[in-house]
Amino acid sequence: MTMYLDTPLFGMTLSIVAFIIGIFINKKSKIAVFNPLLLSAIIIIGFLLYFDIDYETYNKGGSIISFFIAPATVVLAVPLYKNIKIA
């Protein structure tokens, strides 16, 4: 198990599974407070604290996800910028 924790795959897997659980809870409850992103952050923090895993170990995979979020944000922002109308 500790060998798996040292790979970037651990952080990515934990993030994806936590987000899927967050989506499931959000769809079942239909309450706006149960946002999947908020729930996944709470699940990840709880998991890391419960199993006494340091953040640096998790962040090996989490940083890969963060790397892909930046280009995705730009891709979403460009059409918004092109369609904005300034009065």
C-alpha positions, 0 to 999 in steps of 0.5 A: 500500500505504501508503494502505491501512495508514493506514485502520482496515481494515488492523488489522481485516483483519490481526487477523481473518486472523491469527485464522483462520490460528491456528484452522487451525493449531490444528485441524491440530495438535490441540496445546493450546499452539497456541491460536488467540488466542496464535498470532494475537498471535504472527502479528500481532507478527511481521508488524508487526516484519517489515514495520516497521509501527508499533503505532499504525498497526495499532491504528487497526483493532485499537481498533475490535475492542477496542471490540466485545469489551467489550459481548460480554464483558458479554453473556457474563457476565450469564447466568453471574451470573444462574445462579451459586449461592452456598452 
